[in-house]
Amino acid sequence: MSIGKKFKSFTVSFCTIGALAAINYTLIHNPLVFVFTMMLLVHELGHYFIAKLAKADVSYPIFIPLPFIGIGITRVRNLLPKHRASVAIAGVLFSTLFILNVIFNNFIYNLFTISSLSVLLFLELFFNYFGSDGNRYRQSKLSLLSS
């Protein structure tokens, strides 16, 4: 991929994550929106970096800015079956570590309520580990075991 295409793809990624944060902050007016947005960014970058380590053809994440929700998409091509499980679970692990870090730092700086950060952690684990990423992870593990 040329430098111009990479820059354009990065710009689209940067603008879509910014639009997601702006739309939701306009509607909610709570700084927790930025923690959620960063959690989503870290989640998608987890997929991106692990897919890059697996030498797959991967694009920068794109975010669909919807009110009260954010959807991130990282397109991964030419990924070997043995790496599918690790790429699928990477987003959940990265974002879980991120939110745990925020919770730990919140004990020091006391910026948010622990209950609101705990809800973010629960939603991350529930929607992603038990949702689409978790299903991809479990299917990849099962297909490796059966072959």
DAVENRA-V497840 format. One record per helix or strand. SS is the DSSP state (hx for helix, st for strand). FROM is the first residue (numbers start at 0). LEN is the number of residues. Records with the same first field share a line. If there is no record, write none. Layout:
SS: FROM-LEN ; FROM-LEN
//
This chain:
hx: 2-26 ; 31-22 ; 80-29 ; 113-16 ; 131-15
st: 56-2 ; 61-5 ; 68-5 ; 75-2
//
